Amino acid sequence: MEDRFAPPSSEPIPEFAAPLAPYLKSRQEAFRIRQALTAYVRSHIIFAENDPDNPELNANSHLTLSVPHDAIVGVKPIPPEITGLRRQYLEALQANIAARREYQAVVEKQNAYESQQQQQQQKATEAPQCDPSQDLSEYVNLLRERRQLAKLQVFQRYSQELRERNRRRAESFKDSHKQLGVPPELLEEITQPSSNAGDRVEELMHRLEKAVIQAKAQFDREKELLEELKAQVNLDENSLSSNITPAVRTAALQQTRDELIHWVEEKLVSAGSHEDSGSRLDLAPEDLEESTRLFEEQKAEVAQQYAEYVEARKALLDAASRACQPLAVPSVSLSNCSTTITQKNDAPPEPQSLNPMDVLSYTEKNLLPLSKSQRALALQKFYLSGLLGKERATSLRMFHRLRDESHLLPEFPMPADQPRSSRAAATASLRHATNFAEPTKKDEVISLAEAWAFASDEAGVSEYEHVEQKLAEGNESVQNAKQELEAVARMLNQNDESIMGDDRKEKQDHGRVTRSRTKLEQREAQPNGPWAGLKGTIGIGE
């Protein structure tokens, strides 16, 4: 297009093309510009090595048709200063090279696959050669595999039978099939191919039968032991139930109830303390780990105490049952009858035996509601402690943010940290004297609130002092002004009574209109001129 519309160098540019004069080039200049652009673009392209038959082939422009298709092997990294059409061209050329490489790889893979298929077809068409030694070895391997398969089938059949027998056993002996498992060395010998495997089939069967017999004998022995244990437990229960009276059982139940109530109360109190400690949200990671460790230790201690409590309870019941068994009473002589009767009379009356159902009903009516209410109080305490902890964290966060944004705290710090004045020190000493009963370590919220209260009080006091100082200065200025006015009045020889009368009139007037009229009347009554206020008696005595 440039060659077609570019005018000859000898012809002048027409008037209508004058605005396009900077863009109109001659043929020689346009050719030179194209050569420069081509050389710049070729500097970012990697060409293949020159062909020995035609060494100047790749030296030509890559845009000509004489250059082969595979002359370009790559594109250098495109610098960021290349933009526009040249960058798009280099990116398209780079994508073209990558596509040609992929196409070449696919073609090579397809050619290799086709050549492999042709070789396989050629091998299949050729007549197979017979090798008697190879056939014999294959037949021997086949026989060995069949023998090993038969062994494995026998083992599987017997193991299946043993599994079916064990499945029909009692539930308490479900783990007995583990004792009949095949030893690992036996399984290895069976799975590994060996030449003398057929000779050890009888030995393996003998070992298997021996294991089955041992398992059965152990099962019978354990079954007998279980029957003996059950009979002994039933005998002990019958003897205890026959020997323990209702009164003894009631007393034991009462003691157990008291111990259980005491233990529950202790655990609720400890749980409440744990909940209070766990509800704190501002713990450091080290403190949190320490609290977790202490909680685990206390938990283990509680579990141990509960186990000891259960053992003590069992021992208490056993002792009570032994103590209440009937003993053989020896014959007592008549001489000891009187002492025995007096002792019986002096002895306190035996406690009446209570019915277990009455004890249980009393427990259900009185103790269970108390335990439920105590648990509800503990839950309420936990909830309130958590709520207070959240509110405390919110308050701390607000105090810290206000401390960073406020100008009162740096200006009026607490007297304990930096006393501001003697009055602040006296105030601090007075506060410490009044609050001597407070604990030495205060809460952070309380300390921050006290700092804010102290700062606000100090700010109010300082503002009051500043106002008083300004009022004093104003009063002093008013007095000075009055003195100056009196001096000026004396210099002008004005009467004080007229001035005081004017002041009284101004005080009696309440509206702006009345005051303005009064001023106008006074101005009209006075003589005009700059010397109207003078009476001519300045410095001259009468």
PyMOL commands that set and color helices and strands:
alter all, ss='L'
color gray80, all
select helices_A, chain A and resi 2-5+18-23+27-42+85-125+132-167+171-178+184-191+197-243+246-278+285-323+335-346+356-405+408-411+422-434+444-492+496-508+512-525
alter helices_A, ss='H'
color red, helices_A
select strands_A, chain A and resi 45-47+72-75
alter strands_A, ss='S'
color yellow, strands_A
deselect
rebuild
show_as cartoon
